[in-house]
Amino acid sequence: MSASLSGPGSAQQAPGRGPVRSGLPGTSRTARNHAPITATGLVVKVVLLGLVAGIAIWAAFPLIDAKLWTGLAILAVTTAGLFYLYLTRRHIPAKYLVPGTLFLIAFQVFPVLYTASTAFTNFGDGHRGAKDDAIVAIQSSSVKQVPGSTEYALSIATQGDPATGPLVFLVTDPATGTVSAGDAGGLRPLDAADVTAAPGGKVTAARGYTVLNFGQASLRSQEITDLVVPTPGGALRSNGLSRAYEGKAIRAYDRSCDCVKDSETGRTWTADEAVGSFVAADGERLTQGWKVTVGLKNFSHVLTDPNISGPFFGTLLWNFAFAIGSTGLTFLLGMGIALALHSPRMRGTNLYRVLLILPYAMPSFAMLLIWRDMFNTDFGLINNLFGFGVDWFGQPWSARLAVLLVQLWLGYPYMFLVATGALQAIPRELTEASSVDGASPFQSFRSVTLPLLLVALSPLLIASFAYNFNNINAIWLTTEGGPFPADNPTNGATDLLITYTYRLAFGAQGAEFGLAAAVSIFIFAIVATVSAISFRRTRQQEEVYS
């Protein structure tokens, strides 16, 4: 038969238009797949895209000032791509995936890549900027007052909060009466109409600045003394709180030899690009240097320097013991309590469960501080309650035992909760069947309950291990890494790699961000390797019991 049957769902050819469904005459497939945009949805889209445009414009100016054209191009392409994506009615899945992907890149991928790149540099105190910045800092810090130095009337000011805002020198030239504002970036003349000065030239008010009184300035006297304002003829430094002088730099950079010369002592420090410092013939380095790439030096420093490698490997062993002990002990205690309350013969289980999860409901940082006081040798609850005289945080092994006990108390409620949920998911018929076959309760637990629990909880145990491996709060808020041996005040008996890294980065000897980043990469590699092996074993276990 030449004629074909057509029903409500069949496609027909309508004159002057494409194929349509007979049940939806005149409606295209595109129109059916996309619901009309409501007025609220349109407003939300406009606001969000306007926010994207505003952020892009705000981020573009610093990139232009720094001449980072690659970053500016990435910003422009990303912004244009977002506008294209959300102004068209295509690529529906991408509309949901792109925001999460961008946040992943911004808050996960970029910090990891930046940390990795920092590990290959000497970035740290004295090595933060470029070589030109280091030269200016060296010359400015060597400024001394000499006979005939020009003196200026000085007012101390800030831009913003008097207690925390950046300091500014407001100085009046005695020859011309011109008022200038100076900071580490140099001097900038101010419009006379924006300044109010007392007789003698001392500035009492200036538009855009907060002039400090004597009390406010006294609180920041060390910062005022350290502030050096570069000038064409040398640099400005304070002489008290009301006068400033333009001194002469006794150390000057000589471009012909790429070195710094001291006019008083005659010493010379030559630039060493490999370490980013000016170095004298006897090996002395100037404090101020510049940031350079040092390759694998930080990694080899960690592994070969006896002052670092010894503490590093000793800390690594304790780090594994702490992470395994914290995870294993809390799991055993939490699982044991969950098994006890899972028994049908138990009464009042809801009350017990509420009481047992109380540690989990408390802020951990507050509980850590309370436990630190409870372990106090003289006044702590532990010694007074049990009649002990233990110096818990004064000896290495007692301090380690103390932090494991604290972790046990803080961590078992979590394991109790997850073990309770996993036990309730195990059919009772399995354990009953094992009992019928003659298995004892322990054999039933070992052969049936425990394997099924581990299948369900292994990913959580791996995550708990990774968390405890980097649990800086557990150590820093209780022992601060101590006790410390007399010959090494930078590495204590309870230090984890993360606390050791923190001390390297922010210790009293100065920040060493490059070295700390290298240690962080070691930590990442260790945790990633252990986690990958554990997940592989977990998958094998799942295949056996699936």
Secondary structure, DSSP 8 states (H G I E B T S, - for coil): --S----TTSEEE-TTS-EEETTSTT--HHHHHS----HHHHHHHHHHHHHHHHHHHHHHHHHHHTT-HHHHHHHHHHHHHHHHHHHSS--HHHHHHHHHHHHHIIIIIHHHHHHHHHTTB--BTTBSS-HHHHHHHHHHHTEE--TT--EEEEEEEESS-TTTS-EEEEEE-TTT--EEEEETTEEEE--GGGEEE-TTS-EEEETTBEE--HHHHHTTHHHHHH--EEETTEEEEESSSSEEEEEEESEEEETTTTEEEETTT--EEEEETTTTEEE-TTS-B-S-----B-TTHHHHHHHH-HHHHHHHHHHHHHHHHHHHHHHHHHHHHHHHHHHHHHSTT---HHHHHHHHTHHHHS-HHHHHHHHHHHT-TTT-HHHHHHT----TTTSHHHHHHHHHHHHHHHHHHHHHHHHHHHHHHS-HHHHHHHHHTT--HHHHIIIIIHHHHHHHHHHHHHHHHHHHHT-HHHHHTTTTT----TT-TT--TT--HHHHHHHHHHSTT---HHHHHHHHHHHHHHHHHHHHHHHHHHHHHHHHH-
